[in-house]
C-alpha cells in the first residue's frame, strides 16, 4: 500500500530522459566552478586592458594576447560598451556562476524561468562568445591563449548545461500539452504551478 | 537570502567608490554612486521583509548603467566604468528571489520533506 508520504515529490529527483538529477548541487557546482575559472581568466585580461598589470602571460602565442587585447577591434568594443571587452566577458561568466547556483535541487520543474534564463545565458551566448573570439583572432591576425581557453570553457559549459534545459523544456511541453492555456502555463513558468502542472510533475516521477 | 547580502555589499561598495573616484569638476561622479548605494542598501534591507521588493534594485541598476554609459565620452573614467560594472552585477543578483535555494511556495505542500 502506498502512503501519502510516498506519493509526494522528492526534492532531489531524476529528470527524464536522464537517469540523474541535472539540477543536483553536484551537477550545478561543477558548472559554476568552471564558469568561475573562466570569469577569473577574463578578469585577468581585463586587468591588462585597464592598465593594472603590464603584461599578459601567454605560453603559446607570446605577445599575441597583448596584440589582441590592444587591437583596434578591442578598442572599438571598449568605446561601444563603455567597458573593456574582457570585463564584459568576465561579467558574463559571473552570470553563469550565479544562475547555475541559484534555485533548488528540482528547479528544472519548480523554477522553469530560472533554468531557461540559465540556458539562454550558457548556450546561445556561449556559442556567440566562441565565434567572437575566433573572428577577433582572424581579424587581428593574432591569437590569445587565455581567450581561447575561455572559449573552450564556454563550449564545455554548453555540454554540461544542456541536460537541465532539456528536462525543463520537456516538462513545460508536457504541461502545455495537458492544458494549452497561456495563463496557467505562464504562472507555472514563473514557479507558481497550476493544478495540471502539479499533476504532470507527479506523473513524471521516476 | 544570499542575493540580498551581495546587493548590500555592492551598495556599500558604491558608497565607498563615490569617495574614491572623485572628479572636482563633476559632482555627479560623487552624488550618483552615493545615492545609488544608499538606495541599494535600503532596498536590500527592505527586501528581507517584503517579497519582490528586491526588484527595485533592477531600477537602480538600469539607472547606474545608463549614467555610466552616457555621462562621459566612452571609454569613460573609472567612476563611469565602475557604475556600468556594478550596475550589471546588481541587475544579475537583483533577479534572484530571497529564498532561491528553496522550492517556490506553490510547490512546497507537494514535497516529501521540509525542503
Boltz contact constraints between the chains, C-beta under 6 A:
constraints:
  - contact:
      token1: [A, 5]
      token2: [B, 112]
      max_distance: 6.0
  - contact:
      token1: [A, 8]
      token2: [B, 110]
      max_distance: 6.0
  - contact:
      token1: [A, 8]
      token2: [B, 111]
      max_distance: 6.0
  - contact:
      token1: [A, 8]
      token2: [B, 112]
      max_distance: 6.0
  - contact:
      token1: [A, 9]
      token2: [B, 110]
      max_distance: 6.0
  - contact:
      token1: [A, 9]
      token2: [B, 111]
      max_distance: 6.0
  - contact:
      token1: [A, 10]
      token2: [B, 112]
      max_distance: 6.0
  - contact:
      token1: [A, 11]
      token2: [B, 111]
      max_distance: 6.0
  - contact:
      token1: [A, 11]
      token2: [B, 115]
      max_distance: 6.0
  - contact:
      token1: [A, 78]
      token2: [B, 75]
      max_distance: 6.0
  - contact:
      token1: [A, 79]
      token2: [B, 74]
      max_distance: 6.0
  - contact:
      token1: [A, 82]
      token2: [B, 69]
      max_distance: 6.0
  - contact:
      token1: [A, 82]
      token2: [B, 74]
      max_distance: 6.0
  - contact:
      token1: [A, 82]
      token2: [B, 76]
      max_distance: 6.0
  - contact:
      token1: [A, 82]
      token2: [B, 84]
      max_distance: 6.0
  - contact:
      token1: [A, 83]
      token2: [B, 81]
      max_distance: 6.0
  - contact:
      token1: [A, 83]
      token2: [B, 84]
      max_distance: 6.0
  - contact:
      token1: [A, 91]
      token2: [B, 88]
      max_distance: 6.0
  - contact:
      token1: [A, 95]
      token2: [B, 92]
      max_distance: 6.0
  - contact:
      token1: [A, 98]
      token2: [B, 92]
      max_distance: 6.0
  - contact:
      token1: [A, 102]
      token2: [B, 96]
      max_distance: 6.0
  - contact:
      token1: [A, 102]
      token2: [B, 100]
      max_distance: 6.0
  - contact:
      token1: [A, 103]
      token2: [B, 100]
      max_distance: 6.0
  - contact:
      token1: [A, 104]
      token2: [B, 102]
      max_distance: 6.0
  - contact:
      token1: [A, 104]
      token2: [B, 103]
      max_distance: 6.0
  - contact:
      token1: [A, 110]
      token2: [B, 103]
      max_distance: 6.0
  - contact:
      token1: [A, 110]
      token2: [B, 104]
      max_distance: 6.0
  - contact:
      token1: [A, 110]
      token2: [B, 107]
      max_distance: 6.0
  - contact:
      token1: [A, 191]
      token2: [B, 104]
      max_distance: 6.0
  - contact:
      token1: [A, 192]
      token2: [B, 106]
      max_distance: 6.0
  - contact:
      token1: [A, 193]
      token2: [B, 106]
      max_distance: 6.0
